[in-house]
Amino acid sequence: MTRAIRIGNISGFYGDRLGAAREMLDGGSVDLLCGDYLAELTMLILAKAQAKDPDGGYAKTFLTQMQDVLADCVARGVKVVSNAGGLNPAGLAAAITELGTGARVAYVEGDDLRGSLEEITPAVVGKPVSANAYFGGWGIAEALAAGADVVVTGRVTDASLVVGPAAWWHGWGREDFDALAGAVVAGHVIECGPQATGGNYAFLDEVTDRRYPGFPIAEVAADGSSVITKHPGTGGLVSVGTVTAQLLYEIAAPAYLGPDCTTHFDSISLSQEGEDRVRIAGVRGSAPPETLKVALNESGGYRNSMTLVLTGLDIEAKAAFAEQLLFEVLGGRDRFAEVDVRLLRFDSPDAPSNAEATAHLRITVKDPDPRVVGRTFSNATMELALGGYAGFHTTTPPSAESAFGVYHPAAVPRSAVTQTVVLPDGSRSVVADPPTPVSDAASQTLNIPNSTSSNPPTGPTTRAPIGRIVGARSGDKGGDANIGVWTRTDEEYAWLRGFLTVERARELLGPEVAELDIEIHELANLRALNVVVHGILGDGVASSVRPDPQAKGLGEYLRSRVVDVPESLLP
């Protein structure tokens, strides 16, 4: 095809807006609907569901959406691609076929490695509840080329939901790395739904249409360039800022490794093409790595938390007294495999209301034995009710234990994994590997020139929150967190890149990062820096004891910190 393919996103996570599919289909012209339902935590959730029901293990909300729109999709010639198959793409494909719409359904499998762990590195110890390699888009492209109306997959990269359809539509080859990389970028922008259209956006005053944001559309051209937009009349905003924010979400180094290519995020060029239309161009790609990423989830044991409320005077002394008494009642801290105690200060002196005089003492315990951290633990906190500190109460009644998972990133040689497409007629096709993977893809450099040349402003400074001129978006990557920060002018970026060093980031992010490794990557083309904090989330979201276990608020915390800002940059 010579024209761009219009791909509309209908889901950014398992549990997203059910009505997005109908809104996208009826809101205007699209060629294909795609939905992302999988995350590291979701694979653990689906594994638990499959353990209870072997026929489960897929995202049932996608099936609900298809019950609503699939017959209309077939009538209008709109294709559907989704990774909602999770741990059971065959089961989801069968369930879609049973809807009776006449849709030709294909599925992609082979990513589930639970039965073949030998070649994963580092070596797998024990028996994970999920082990999935991340496939690219070529299985999807092959299924669409064979006439499928619906393609469901297991664990493909989020961006593959755009890469596969674009490669099929435009007839790209395996070494069209620049075009493939452009589609990766478009897929990365729309994979999280309304986060690209004004959702979770730092500069809230720019979003003048405060209705729920319309879900995003990527118009991917034959050269891999794209336009990000949304249907007319929907809420939110598509701007260089909203697209930049999503580009910086959950990434690490500028060389973004994927199964089909390495995408160089330091080559991306953004421009506002019109109202709610942002053009992405200039994206460069190179060969993919020799290995595929693998996500491992295993059972971590059991956990329980209780939160004690402290009010008024002597907060720290009350917290220390409560901690001492509680573990005396419990027979010591050593009876638990892990203990985490956090004093969360929300109180202020001479507070104008009772609520504003309170702090929380959050105590979490973990252990392989559920009996150790169950009611035995939570009931013990209530023994402080009449014999503890003044004003004792808790945020919840005593609770039972809950199981938690541990996430491990890993890798597997491409040769150890077989990606298979099961076509609508039941025939099976093995997807060939790309011809040119390389061992050092992460170190590939394209020598892209720095597009900004402004000098840092000089002159007087004033104390102000850094977020007055800097936007941020943060998220989790396993046990790590990233904070993408960007500015809106060259002058602001010239200041930011000189100001936000590793040492300054450590200072601004506070004591919890004092001993952690921090990296900062420059993306001058986006006027952005990417701050990666290693290990802040421990073994991933399912086991993290941080109040914000996915680091969603870490960027906004950074923006709130007061620093010396050049007066010439402030409004």
N, C-alpha and C positions, 0 to 999 in steps of 0.2 A: 504494500500500500504506500502511496505517496503522502497522504495526509497523516497527521498525528493521530495516535490512538488516545481516546479519552477514557481514563481509568478512574473510577470513583471509589473511594474508600467507604466501607460501611461498618467498620469496627476497628478499634485500637487496642482492645484487650477483651479477655473473657469476662463478660458482664457489662459491656458497653451498651450504648443506647440501642434498644431493639428496633425502634422505628427508623433507624438510619438507612436501612436497606430500601424501605418504601419511599423515604424522602429523597434518596439519591436516584432511584429509578424514575420517579414521577416528576422530579424537579427540573429536568432538562435532558439534553442528549448525552448519553454515555455509551461506550462500546462494551465496557466490561466493569463488573463490580468485583472488588477485592476486599478481603477482611482479614485482619490479623487477630488471632485469638490466643497465641502462645507466648509465654514468658517463662523464665527459669522457674518461678514459683508455680505457674500454671501446670508445668509438667509434673510437679509433685502432687498437685491437686488431682490431676487426671489419673496419676498412678494409684492414688488412694481410691478413686472411684472405680477403676478397673479391678482393683483387688476385691471390691465388694461385688462387682458385676462384670464378668469377663467380656460381655458384649458391649460394655461402655468404654470409657477412656477417650472419648472425643467431646468437643465443645457443643453441648446440646442447644445453646442459644443460637448457634448458626442454623441448626435444623429448624428452629422456630422461625427465624427470619425467612428461610427458604419456603416454609409452608405459606408464608404471606405473599412472596413475590416471584417464586420460580416460574409459575405458569405464565405470568406476564413477561418474564425475561425470555422464555422460549418463544413466545409469540412475537416479541420485538427484536429477536436476534441478539440479545445482550448476553454475553458470556459471564460466568462467575468463577472466580478462583479464590481459594481459601486454604489456610493451614489448619483449619478447625479439626482436621482428622486426628491431631494429637498423637496418641499412642495406638489408635485404631482407625486409620483412614479407610480400610476396607469396610469396617462396620458403619462408618458414616456414609460412605458411598452407597451401601445397600439401603440404608435408611432414607437417603434422598431418592433413590430409585423407587422405593415403596410409596413415595408421595403421589405417584401416578401422573406426573406432569408431562411425561414423554421426553424429558431431558436426557440427553446422552451423558452419562457420568463416568469419568475416569478418576483414577487415584494414583498417587505416587507413594511408594513404600521403599523400605530398605534402610531408613535412618535409625531404626530401633536396634541397638547393639547389645541389648541385655543378654542375648544368647551367644555373643562372640566378643568378649572383652579383652582377649589376649593381646591385641596389637595397640591398645590404647596406651598413651603415655601422658603423665606418669602412670605406672602400673596401678591397676585397680585392686584395692584391698576390700574384701567382703563382697556383698551382692547388692549393687545399687537398685533402687526401686525404679529408676529410669536412667537410660544411657542413650543419648540421641546425637547423631552426627548432624551437622547443619549442611543441607544440600542447597544447591543454587537453583537457577530458573529453567535449566534445559529440560528437565522432566516435564514441567508445566508446558513449555513451548511444544514439546513433542505431542503431548496429549491434545492441545488445542489444534495442532496441525492435522491430527487424526480425526477431527470433527467433534471433539467433546464440547458440550455446552457448559458443563460444570467440571472443574478439576479440584479435588481435595487432596491435601498432602499431610504428611506428618511434619517433622521439624525441618523446615527450610528457613533460610534467613528471612527476616521480615521484608527486606527489599526485594527478594526473589518473586514476591507476589506481583511486582511491577516489571522486573527484569524479564521473567518468562513470557508474559503476554506481549511486551514490546519486541522481544527478539522474534517471536512468532509473527507478529503483525508486519514487521519490517524486513523479515528474512535475514537477520544478522547472522554472521558466522562466529565460530568460537574465538577467533582472534580479533574481533572488532572491539578491542578493549576500551577505546574512548567512548563508543556508543553504549557499550554495556555499563561502563562507569557512570555515564550520564543517567542511565535508567536506575542504577543503584541509588544515586543521589535523589532522584525523584521519588523512588520507593521509600527511602529513609525519611523524606519530608512527610509523606502522607500516611506512613504506617501507623502513627498514633492518632489518627483521626483529627479531631478538632484542636489538637495542640498546634496544628499548622495554620489554623484559621482564627487565632485570637484566644484560644483556650490556654489557661495557665501562663498568660503572657505578662512579663514583668512591668511594662509601661502601660498600665491599665487605662490611663487617660487617653491613649491613642485609639482604644476600642470604643467608638462612640455608639455602635449598635450592640447593646448589651443583651440582646436575645441569645438563646443558646446557639453557639456557632454552627454554621452549616459544615458538613463534612467535606474534606478536600477532594479535589480532582487534579490529576496529573495528565496533562496533554503532552505525550512523549513523541517527539519528531524522529524522523529517520536517522538523523545524525546523533541522536541521544540527548539533544537539548530538550528542554521542557518548559511548560508554563504551568505554574501552580495556581489554581483558582477554586471557586466554589459556585454553586448554582445562584443565579440572581434571586434577590429577595430573601436570602437566608441571613442569619445573624453572624456577628463576628467581623473579622477583618483578615484579608490576605495582603501582607505588606512585606517589604524587604526585611523588616524587623521580625515579623512572626515566622517567616521562613528561616531566617538566620537562627532564631531561637531553637527551632526544631532540628536544624542541621547540627547543632552543637549538642544535642541530647544523646547521652549514653554512647559517647565515642571516646577514643584514646588518642593515639598518635595520628597525624594527618594521613599517613598511609593506612587506609582502612581496608583490612584484609577481608576478602570474601571468597566464596567457592568458585565464582566465575571470573573474577578479576580483582586486582588491587585498585581501589579508587583513591585518588589523591585529592583529599578535601582542600588542600591548599591551592588547587587550581580552579575552584568554583567561582563563577562570576554571577552576581545577582543584579537585576535591574527591575524597576517598577515599569511594567508595560502599559498599565491602565488600571482602572479601579478594580481592586481585588484580583489583579493578575500580576504575577511575578515571574520573570523569565530567568531560567537557570541555563547557563551556557559555559563553554570553555572547559568542561570537565575532562580531565585526562585519566586514562586507565593504563594499567600494565598487567603483566602476567599474575595469575593467582598463586598462592603458596602450594607447596607439595602436600600439605596436610589439611584436613578438615577439622574445624572446631567441634568439640564434643561437650555436651552438658551432662554432668552426672549429678543425680540426686540420690541421697541415701538417708536412711532413718538415723536421726541424731539422738533419739531417746525421748524424754518427756520433760515438760517445763510447767511452771506455774508462777504467777505474779500476783502480788497484793500491793495496793497503794494506800499508804497511811497519810492522812491529812494533818498538817501541822499549822497552827494558827498563832499569829501575833508575835509575842516576844520570844527571845531565846531559841530561834528556829534550829540553829546548828546543835545546840546542847540537847534539845528535845530529840532531834534525829539520832544523835549518838546514843542517847539513853534508850530509845526505842530499839535500835539495832542490837545493843547489848542485851536487853531483856529478851528480845525475840529469840536470839540464838541460844540464850541460856535455857529458855523453855524447850527449844527444839533439840537440845543436846549437843550443840556445837555446829560450826560451819562445816567441819570435816565430814559430816554425814552425807553431804551433797557433792556431786561431781563438780558442780560449778555454781558459784554465787555471784550475783551482780546487784550492787546497792547504789542507787542514784538519788541524790537530793536535788529536786527540781524546784528552783526558786521562782515563784511568781509573786511573792509578797513585796510590799513596800511599807516603809515606816509611816505610822499615823495614817493608815489606809482609810479612804473615804467610805469603804464598804467592807463587810465581813469577807466577801469572796476575794477582795484584793489584798487581804492580809494573810492569805494561805500559801503554803508550799506543799509539795508532795514528796514523800519518801517512797520510792518505787523499789521493791525488793523482788528479784527474780531468782529462782533456783532451777537447776537442771540435773537430771539423773537418768541413767538407763532403767531404773526401777520406778514404775509409775506410782507405787505405793509411797515412796519416799517423798515425792513432790506433790502428791494429791491433797486430799483433805487433811492429812496429817500436818502438812505445812500451813495451809490457809486457815484451818481452824485454830492453829496455835496463835495466829496474829490476834485473834479475838480475846485471848487471855490477857492482852494488854489493855482491854477496854476499861477495866476498873482499877488496874494496878500499874498503869503506865504513866504517860505524860498528860498534863492538863490539856483538855480539849480533844482527846483522842477520838477519831472516827476514820472510817475507810471509804473509799470511793465506790466499792462494790461489796456484796456479801462474800463469804468464803466460796471459793470455786474449786472445781476439779482440775486435774492435770490435763494437758493436751500434748499430743505428739508433735514433734517438730522435725524438719528435714535439714540436711546439710548439703550445700551445693559445692561442687568441685569443677572447675574448668579443666579440660583436657584436650588432646588432639589424637587423630588417627590418620595413618597413611591413606591416601585416596584409594590405593590398590586393595585395601582391606575392606572396602565398603562397596556394595552393589546397589545403585539406584535403579529401581524398576518402575516402569509405568504400566499400569493395568488399564487397557483401553476399554471404551464402551462395549466392544464386542467380546470382551473377556480375554483377548490376546495380551501377551506380556512382551514388553520391550525393555531391554537393558540400555540405560543411558550411558553413552561413552564419556570418558573423561576428557577434559580440555587438553589440547596437545602440548601446551607449553608451561606447566606449573614450574615454579622456581623455589629453591630452598630458602632464599633470603628476601622474600617479597617485602617484609617490613622495612628493609633498609633501602629499597629502591627509591632513588631520588631523581626528580625530573628537572631540577634546577629552575624552578618557576620563580621569576623575578618578583620582588616585593613591590606591590602596586601602590603602596602609600609612601609618601616622601616628606610628610609634614614633620617639623621639628616640635619637640615638646614645648608647651607654652611656658613662658617665664612670667615673673611678676608676683604680686601678693597672693596668698592663699587664705582660705577660710575653712573652718571645721564644718563638715557636712557629711551626711551619709553618702558612701560611694555610689549607692544606687540612684542618686539624683542624676548621674550621667551614664551609669553602667547598667546594662541589663544582664540577667543571668537565668540559666535553666540548669537544673541538676537532676541526677538520677543514679541508679545503681548499675554496676557491671560486676555481678557476682559479689565478692567481698569488697570490691573497690567502689568508690563514688567518683563521678566527674562533675565539675561545675564549669559549664561553658559561659564565659562572660564576653560581652561585646559592647561596642559603642556605636553611636550614630554618625559621628563625623571623624575625619582624618585627624583633626587636632586632638579630639578626645582619645583616640586610639594611640597617638604618639605619646600622650601622657600615661595612659594605662600600661602600655608595654614596658615603660621604664619604671613604673611604680610597683606593679604587682609581680614581685619576685617570689621565689620559693619561700624565702625567709619572711616576707611580708604576708604571704598567704597563711603561713603557719601561725603567725601572730594574730591575724584577723579571725581565723577559724577556731582559735581557742585551745584549751588544754587537751581536748580529746585527740588532737592530731599531733601533739608535741613529739611523740616518738615514731610517727608514721612517715613513710616515704611519700614525697609529693613530687609530681612532675608538672611542668607547664609547657604546653606546646603552642607555638604561634600559628595563627591563621590570618595573616595580614589581609588577604583578599576579602575576608569577612569582617575585618576590623575586630578580631576576636582572639581570645586566649582560651585554651582548654586546660583547666586545673584538674589533675587526676590525683586522688588521695587513696593510696593503697592500704587495704586492710581495715578501713574504718567500719565496714559492715560485717567483719568477722567471716563466718562461713555462709554469708548470703542472707537474703531477706527472711527466709523461713526460720533461721536460728538467731538472727540479730536481736539484741536486747536494747538497742537504741529506741527512744520514743518515736523517732522517724526512721524506721528500718530500711526504707528505700532511698533515703537521702533526698527526698523530694523538696524539703524545705531548706536544704543546706545552701543553695544559691541565694535564696531570699535572706537568710541569716547574713551571708557575706555582704549583700547589698545594704543591710541595715547598719553596718559598722561605720562609725564616724571617723573620717580621716581628713588630712589637709588637702583640699581640692583647690586648684588654681581658680581664682575668682572669675577669670575670663571665660571659663567653661560652664559656669553656673548660670541658670536663667536669671 
